[in-house]
Amino acid sequence: MDKTKVRLAPSVMCCDFFRLGEQVKVFEQEGIELLHIDVMDGHFVPNLALGTDFIKQLKKKTSIPLDVHLMVERPERILSAFPFGDGDMVSVHLESTPDVRPALAEIARRGAKPFLALNPATPVEKCKDYLALIGGLLIMGVNPGFAGQKLIPGTIEKIAGARKLLDENGRPDAEIEADGNVSPENAVLMRRAGVNIFVGGTSAVFRGSDLSQNIRQFKKTVFE
């Protein structure tokens, strides 16, 4: 997909699970093109979140493609448990396994777009050997595991560095996704630095009670 196509991917972890069906309908009505699904194993990150059964049910309820973010150790061992395929995106962390290539290859084999996720402390140069295998980079602006954190200083510069690395190594087509404190104010700076997919959490989509208004305001502020 063209890196210039800007998209908002609401984080399902931040939904009101008692109103999940209602909120997914709002996402459909507002033209949301990706739903961000955080998967946490309690080992790679100190938290537990959305599992395989939840994702299977969600995939039955909506045609919106999934953006699955695997914050798990050795993701190559559990990919078969997840229902993803054509049109979906799946991110695995460079730091999560000794060799990330098998996971990236399996994601691509099943028709999804493989993304390589980088923790805040991981330099973008570390992903240079994997650029031919990915559809894009997921840049974490906070330490993965919990919502509501402040943006780590240097994130905007890191995003710009990632865009430069991709462009200079024959991957101008590769996308950049930002995750962590993607407020409208931060998102404007992130977009200028090269982001075209924004994970929308509490600071972007789920503040207050009017999801539609939040989504429209974010798009007006960041996309236009």
N, C-alpha and C positions, 0 to 999 in steps of 0.2 A: 504493500500500500504506500502511496505517495507520502513522504515525510511531511509534506506541506498540509496534509489534511489534519486539522486540529480536532481532537476529541476529548471529551470529559468521560471518565470512567468512575462512577460512584462506587465507593467502597461498601460492599454489602455488610461487612463486619459492623459498620456504623448504623445500619438500619434498625428500626424498631421491629423486632422479630414478631411481636404480636400484630403488627400491621404490614408484614412483609409483602403479602400479595397486593395490597393496596399501593404500597410504595413502588413495587415493580411496575404496576400499571401506569403510575406517574412517569416513570423512566421511559416507558414505551411511548407515551403520549408526547413527551418532550424530545423525542428523537435521540435518546441516548443510544450509543452504538457499541458500548462495552460495559460489562459489569465486572468490577474488580473483586476477586475472591482471595482473601488472605487465608492461607493454610499454614498453621504453626504446630510444631510437634512437641514443644516443651523442652527441647534439647538444643536445637540450633538457635532458638530464641526462648526467653523465659516466659512463655505464654502458650496457651492452647487455643486454637480457633478452628474454624469451619472444616468439617470432615467430608469424606467421600459421599456418604448418604445424603447429606444436605445438598451437595453440589448436583447429585443425580436428580433430586427432586426439583431443584431450581431450574435445571436444564429442561425438564419436562414442562415447566410453567411459563417459560418465556423463550422467544426466538432471539433475544439479544445475545450476541456472542459473549463468551466468558473470557476474562483476563485473569488467569489463575496464577497467583504469586506463591510459589512454594518456598516457605521459610522452614525447611526441614533438612535434616542431615541425610546424606546419601540419597538424593531424590531419584536417582536412576533405579533404586530398588523398589520404589512404590508407584512409579508412573502408571503401571498397568491398572491400578485401582481407581484412577480418575477418568471420568467421562469427558474427554475433550476430543476435538477433531477439527474438521474444516471450518475456517473462520474464527476459531478461538486463538488466544495467545496464552503461552505458558512461560513463566519466568522461573529460572533456577539460579541460585546464588553461586557465584564463582567460589566463595569461601566454604561452601557446604559439602564439598566432596574433593578427593584427591585429583580426580579427572572428570571435568564437567562434560567432556565430549560425548560420551554415550547418552547422557540425558538429553543433550541438545539434538543429537541425531534421532533419538526415539520420538521426541516431540515433532520434529519435522516429518518423520516417516508416517506419523498418524495424521498429517495434514494441518496441524496447528503451526503457528509462527513461534519459533523459539526466541526468547529474550534472555539475555544474561544480566542478572541483577548484581549490583555492587553496593556493599555496605559503605557508610560514610568514610571509614578509615582506609578503604581500598582504593589505590590510585587507578585512574582510568587506563594507564599504560599496561596494567596487568591483564587486560582483556585483549590485547593486540593479537595474540596468537589464535583467537577464536572468532575474529571478525567475519570470516568467510562462512561461518556456521550459524549466524544469528540473523534475526530480522530486526533486532534493535537492542538497546541498552535500557535497563531500569535503574535509574539513579536514586538512591535513598537519601532523602534530606534529613532523616532522623535515624536513630538506631532502631532496627526493626523489632517489632514485638508489641508495641502499645500505641494507641492513638492519642492525640492531644499534645504531642511534644512540640517544642520550639524548633525552628529550622536551624540546623547546625551551620555556623559560619563557614564560608567557603564553598557552599553548595552551588551557588550560581556560577562561580568560576569553574567548578568541576564540571558542570553541565556544558559550559562553553568549551572546555578542554575535550570533553567527550565528542562534541559535534566536530571539532577540528580533527580529532583522531580518526573518526569515521570518514570524513571528507578526504583526508590526505591519504587514506589507505584503501581507496577504491570502493567505499561504501556510502556514497552520498544518499543512497536510497534507504539506508537503515534509519529507523525511528529512534526517538528518545522519549522515555516515559519518566515522569517525576512522581515520587511517592513520599509524602511526609510534609505536613504543614503547608499544603498547597492552598493557601488562602488566595483570594483574588489578587491581593497586592503582591504576594510572592509569585503568583502564577504569571503576572505580567512580566516580571523580570526573568522568570524561567523561560517563557516563550521567546523573549529576545535572545536568550542564550542558546536556544536550539530545541527546546522541548515542544513536542506536538501531541503528547498524550498526558493528561493530567488526572491523577488519582484523587477523587474528591471525597474527603472525609468530613470531620466535624467543622472544619474552618471554611469549607467551600460549599457543601451541599446540605448538611444535616443540622445546621444551626437553626434555632427557632422551629417553626412548625409548617412552613410553606415551602415544600420541596420544589414545586414548579417555579416559584418566584426566585428561589436561590439558584436554580439551574439557569434560568433565563438571565439573571443578573451576572452570573459568572461568565456565561458566553458573551454577553454584551461587553463586559469589562476586558475579557482576555482574548476573545476570538476576533473581535471586530477591529 
